[in-house]
Amino acid sequence: MANIISKHLGFKLIDWKIVEEQVKKSMGTEEEPYEGKVPLAKVEEAVLRLIEKDKRSGNKVQYIFDSFPLHPTAEDFYKFTSE
């Protein structure tokens, strides 16, 4: 997961495409990789797990999201990040 988040000047960048790729890999097997579309909810869960991991370790982190390519609108992305 270290390649999903990169640190820069005290911030962490969350790259949605990399998170989505990691989730997709976890949904398949070596013999049969997952070929379907990754559900947005699964990608959001993965992001929330990363954030929760920082919280549990006592790290106070500010996150920068590279974009919101999986969310249909900016409003949907805002709802996810403000809950």
URRALIN-V168139 format. One line per field, one symbol per residue. psi: psi as a letter, one per 40 degrees, with the letter a starting at -180 (. if undefined). Layout:
# URRALIN-V168139
psi->???
This chain:
# URRALIN-V168139
psi->ededhhihfeihhhhddddddddddeeaiddgiheahhhdddddddddddddddddeehhihihhdafdehdidddddddee.
